[in-house]
Amino acid sequence: MKKNNLLVVLILCIWFLISFVTNILGPMLPIIIGDFQLSLTLAAFLPFSFFLAYGITSIPAGMMIERFGARNALLLAFGLAFAGSFLFVLFPTYNIVLISLFIIGTGMAMLQVIILPLMREAGGERNYAFNSVLAQIVFGLASFLSPFVFSGIMHTLAQPNNQPAFISLLRNVIPPTLPWSSLYVLFTLVFAAMLLIIACIKFPAVVLKNEEKTGSIQNYKELLGQKKVWFFFFGIVAYVGTEQGLANWMSQFLDNYHQIDPLTGGAKAVAWFWGLMSLGCLLGLLLVKLMDAKRVLQGFCVLAFINLFLALFGDREIALIAFPCCGISISVMFSIIFSLALNSMDKHHGSVSGILCTGIFGGALIPFIIGWLGDLVGLRYAMCFLSITIGYMFIVARFSTPLIQNQTIRLNEVSAKFLKRSNG
């Protein structure tokens, strides 16, 4: 297919939007807890509702794009996201927030499944690797910016005078006691705009590769009977649970134990958590070219243990450094676990991918466990539960037996080639 730069830009915008909407909940959580007077357990239901949708929707979304095409699937995904966001704007209560987050999460999960093969078609197979890395950078940038945007909007809404016209309009729409709900007004408008844009753009017919197809029900039955599939599935559960457990509870922890304002220091810590995670991904690209991916994963798990311990038991200054550094510690884990899983299977890679993607449900389960434990033993010891999830990923790194090893290069060989070219 001829390269479609306009569509590539649109897909990158969708990646940005997915990341922004998905990861805004962490810096918002302490404010929501205070406004709705929630226990940690009730607060934990918020990310649970959102990521539960990921676990339920991943496989059906893959089937949908095969049957109905990319445009219709995207329209449905954004339609759900719009409905969920608009529902909360109309009825801003805790119970409606739970329903709204589930509906929005369903839309975001569908989008993530749909745009992966669409990027290959729009940008061309020869540019797919580059565009995929670019998409990850855009994804990380959105996660980095979202806490700052949230903090900026909250501070602007708190100013009584000299507000921009748009902010004044927001104040007239949202309940005065729930200023953070203004973000969902913005999301509603953005989702509506995306629906109009998608309806007007011509989309290519997406021909899925074998590794992108969801596979038959028989394939899933066969795979779910294999222990190694479950072994890697729980690895994905552990990773996403660790990522979201840190992102969602970090700001609340800093508020509880170090009296750090969620709108300033808390938001900044969450932002740098995502920012350093993006930098860690670039470092990981280099390391897996130099070392066995299993050893890279083991090393990053050890680093994650150290940073988690320092974040939870260090003083204020150490916590403000260690929590963001947890981002770089876990940055390579998802991609390495996913690749180890696929490289450990000799067939049905599309179905394996679908099963692994349902492991994103870990983003619902682990933060909920932390919230529940937090009400029993305190948030500090509750977050120690993440040592179990990190430990499980270390076990995956130690005992996985891929059929195909990641290709590495030796530095002495690179040096020899460089010297040969310089002398020749």
Beta strands, then each sheet from edge to edge (+ up, - down):
end
